[in-house]
Amino acid sequence: MTRRHFLHTALATAAGLSTTTLWAQSAAWPDKPIKVVLSQPPGSGPDNVARLLGDRISKPLGQPWVIDNKPGGQNIIGAQAAARSPADGYTLYFATTAALVTNKHLFKTMPYDPQKDFVPVAFVAKSPFAVLVRAESPIASIQDLIARAKATPGKLSLANEGPRTFGGIIARLINARTKMEANLVSYASVSVAVQDVLGGHAEAVVADLASTAQLVRQGRLRLLAVTAGKRVAGWEQVPALSELLPNFEMVGWFALMAPTGTPAAVIQKLNVEVNKLLAEPEFAQRMLTMGPIAEPLGGADKAEAFLNREHERWAEVAKEIGLLPE
């Protein structure tokens, strides 16, 4: 045997052993707890959904999900941590629209690449946003809100998380398309914005339905409109903004992602279990009580196609409202 032949044989054997080892590891997966990184704090909308999913999916997987909250930096801290994790199937990323799509239109540079550093595991749910006022407000409808804002340009305050957040971008788009000239007031968080509306310090707020649904059910907030393309299941009495603004659809969403390089067999197994769970009526109803709408798209390729369409759509939205990366 020549030296070259020996080297080729050794490399081929090593590659074969490596592949065999990877398949063996995938077949045994999971044999320890799975960490799920979130870019939001405990008690937030995404956190509630991730924990609900984890509580149920841990049984068929035979291992617990450990939620690792890493909030801050407009999702960058959590996304970066997840992207740099080992691609072994034991670290996943419960991602939102901001982390995977909108941040690309907000920052010139980021320490992670949402399209290269992650692969989709499964699409989980859509999370509509809403325009809300306090229950005692004289503003009874979305038409009423727009009329009042137009009557007093720059005076009616529309609270939001800030011009470079998802909620803030929706507020800017509503202002632009209705031409109502509301005063867009930025807050450090959606909870602070909501508290100011409840206290009567701001007339209305743009917030995700997941974080405000309970306040609506308690009779403390009044829901004027949702930002989905059509009326939301469970809230059919509330109009969609698309009924006033044709083709208006601005919803957040949740997707389960994994670091690029995660074994395909692991992704396939996870995808099947997640979609199976999302298709259960009882589970979907529990999620709906939180605000998000379970949406099993199917295979990971369907989730990837959805993400690609979102990148294209958000490029158009950014251009429309003059959103430039900084």
N, C-alpha and C positions, 0 to 999 in steps of 0.2 A: 504494500500500500504506500503510495507516494504521500509526501507531507501535505500537499494540497488536498489530495483525496481524503486524508485523515481529518484535516480541518473542516472540510465540507460536511463529512459524516458527523463529526462532533457537533457542529453548529446545527445541523438538521435534527440530531438527537435531542439537543438542548431545547430547540424550538418546539419539538414534539412534546417533550416533557413539560415545557412551560404551558403549552396549550392544554395538555391533559390536566395539569394542576389547576389552571383557571376554570376549566369545565367542572372539575371536582369541587372547587370552592363554590362555584355558582350553584351546583346541585345541592350542596349542603347549606346554602344561604337560606334564611339567616340562622346563625347559631349563636348570636349575641344580640343585645339591644340595638335598635336602629335610632340614630340621632337625626332629628328633623330641625333644621335651622330656620328660624323666622326672623324677619327684619323688623317686626313689630313687638310691642311690649305685651306682657300678660294681660288678658282681659280685653284686648282689641278684637275687632271683627275677625281678621285672619287667624289670630290665636285661638279664638273660640271654635272656629271651623276645623283648624288643624287638630285640636284636642278631641273634638267629636270624632273626626276621622280616625285618629290614633287609638281611641278607646275601642272602636269596633274592629279595626283592621288587625290589631295585635293578636286577636284570637286565631284567625286563619293562618297568620304568619308564624304564630308560636313564639313571638318575641315582642316585648313592649316597645312603644315609640317614646323616645325621650325628647321632649320639646326643649330646644335651646334658643331662647329669645335673645337676639342681638339687635335691639333697636338703635336708631340714630342715623344721622348722615343721609337722610332721604333714601333709606334702604341700602346704602352702599356698604355699611359695616357688615350687615348680615350676609349680603350677596357675596362680598369679597371673601368672607370666612368660609362660606359654602363652596365657592369656586376653588379655593385652595385646599380643600379637604381631599383625602384619599378617595380615588374613584373605585371603591370596593363594595359599594352597595350599602355601607353602614352609615353614610352621611347623605341626607337628602335635603333639598331646599324647597320649602313651601313658599312659592314665589307669587308676587302680585304684579299687576300691570306696570306699576312704577318701576319695579326692579328690572323687569325684562324688556320694557318698551319705552316708557316715557323718559326715563333717565337719560337715554341716548340723545334726546332732544333738549336736555337741560344742561348737560355737562360736556365741555369740549374733550375732557379726558376723564377716564374712570379707571380704577385699579382692577376692573374686571370687564370682560367682554360678554354681554348677555347672550350673544348669538354663537360665540365660540366656546365659552367656558362651561356651558350647560347643555344637556340633552333632555328633551321632554320625557317624562314618565307617563303622566296622564293629566288631562284637563280635569279640573275638579268642579268649579262652579263659577257662575257670573254673579257679580255683586253690584246691583243697581245703586246709583246715588239718588238723592232726592232733594227737593227744595221744601224746607219746612219753616213754620212760624210757631210761636208759642200758642197754646190752646186758646188763650184769652184775646189773642190778636184780632183786630177788626178785619184783617186781611183774610178773606174766606176762600179764595181760589187763586190759581196761578195767573188768571186774567186780571184779577183784582191787583195782585202784586205788580204786574207789568204796568197797569194803568196808573197806579200810585207813583211808581218810580218815574214814569214819563212826565207826570204832572209836576214833580219836584226834582228835576235833574240833579244828580249828585248828592241827594239828601237821604234817600232810603238806603239803609245799610244792609248789605248782603255779606254775612260773615262766611269765612272760608279759611282753610289752612295756610293760605299764602299763594301768590301768583305762580310759583314754580312747584306746586304740588298737584296731585290729581284733582282734588276737590277745587283748588284754586283755578285750574285750567278750565274745568267745567263751568265755573262761575264766569270766567272771562268769555267763554264761548256763548253762554246764555246771554250775557250782556251785549255781546256783539251782534248776535242774530236777532234779538228782540229789539235792539236799539233803545233799551229802557234806561240806560245811563245810571244804573244803581251804583252806590258807593261801595266798592269791594274792599271790605275790611279784613285784614289778615290777622290770624291768631297763631299761637305757637302749636296748638293741636286742635283736633276737631272737638274734643271734650270741652276745652276752654271756650271755643266758639259757641257750642251748644249751651253752655252755662250762661253765657252772656245773652243769648236769645231768651232763655228761660227767665232770666232776671229783667228782661225788658230793655236791655242796653243796646240791642241790635234787633232790627225788624225781622230778618230772615237769615237762614243759613243753608249752605249747600254742604251736605254730609252724606256719607254712605248709609244706606238703609240698615245695614247690619248693626251699626253702632247706635242707631236711633230708634229702631223698631220697638223696643221695649218702652221707650218714653212715649211713643205714639199710642201704644196699647194701654198705657197707664193714663192716657188723657192729658198728658203734659205738653205734648207737641202736636201740631196739626200738619198733616202731610198734604202738600199742595200738588205735587207732581213728581213723577219718577223719571229718571233719565234713560230708561231702557227704550228700545225701539217700539215696544208695545206694552200694554198694561201688564203688571206683574201678578203672577198667580198668588192668591192670598190677599192681594191688595187691588182687586179688580175695580173697586169704586174710585180709585185714584187715577186720574188721567196720566198718560205718558206725554212728555214734552213734544214727542214726534207728532202728536195730534195738532199742535200749534205750529211746530217748526218741522216741516217735512224732512225725513231722513235723519233726524237728530237721534243719535244713539251714542251715549257715552257711559259705558258701564265698566266698573272694575271687574277683575276676575282673579281666580286663584288657579295655579297650576303646580303640580308636583314635578320637580326637576331633580336631576342628578348631575354630579360633576362629569364632564366629558371623559369618556374612557371607561365608564361604569359598564360591567359586562352586560351584553344584550340579554342574556338569559335572566338576569336579575330584573332588568327593566320590564321584560315581558311578563314575568311573574307578578310584579307589582302592578303593572297596568291591568292585568286581568282581575286582580283582587280589588283594586280601587273602583273599576267600572262596575264590577258585580255589586259592590256596596252602594254606589251611587244610584243604581237601578232599583234598589229596594224602596218601595213607597214609604215605609215607616221611617227610614233613614232620611230620605229626601224631605219628608215633612218636618222632621226635627231640625234639619238644616234651614228650611224655609222659615221656621219660627225665629231664627236668628237674623234672617234677612237675605242671605245668598240663595241662589237657585241652583240645585245640583244639575249638572249637565254632563252626562257620560258621552263623550265624543267618539269613543272607540279606541283604536290602536294609537300608539305613540306617534305614528306618522300623521294622524289626524290632528293631534295637538300641535305638531310642528307646522302643519299647513295653516292652522289658525294663527299661530304666532307670526308667521310670515305675512299674513294678511293684515294683522294688527300693525306691524312695522310700516306697511305701505299707507294704511289709513292715518296713522299718527303723523306721518310726514306731511300729509295734506292738512291736518288740523293745525300743526305747528306753523305751517306757512300762512294759514288763514288768520290766526291771531297774532302773528309776528313773534312767535316764540323762538328765541335764539339761544343756543348753548353758551354757557359762560364758563 
